[in-house]
């Protein structure tokens, strides 16, 4: 790959300046649905989505107070439906960026 100025013009996305950085799409309201299971980074179940707002979602936790979790704490919305051999397809799960043991220490407000 050449670094000459003439080559740079052929390596940019149309409508963008060559020095602009494309932002990765981060998880947000479009990936969240009511009733979706929420799991911690270490795979432990946290609860289910109870309400969705612009910048956060409420998680209904069994045997614990509900939590408003910001979308910035959401790592991904994983769809495991292709990973089964028998039985019903599972809904995608929201994966948080923190382990189960550290959820209550995040300072997230209670619902």
C-alpha positions, 0 to 999 in steps of 0.5 A: 500500500502506497502512502503517496497523497494521490493514493489517499483519495481513492481510500475514502468513503464517499461524502467523508473527508479522508481524515474523518473517522467512522464511528462504530454503531453502539447498542441503543434503543433500536436493539432493545425490546420489552421482555428481552433477557438481560445477562451480565458480562459473565453470562449470569441472568440479571432480569428482563427489560421492563421499560425503554427510554431514550438513554436507558432501560429499566430491568425487572430483577427477580428478588432485587430492586429494578435498575435503570441501566444506561445504554452505554453499559450495554455491550451487545444484543446477542442472538443465539437462535442459530446455536440450537439443535432442538427446541424453541428459538430463544430471544436475543439477550442484552449483554452488559459490560459488567459482571454480575457481582458488580452490577449493584456497585455501578450507581445506577438508579433504582426503578 
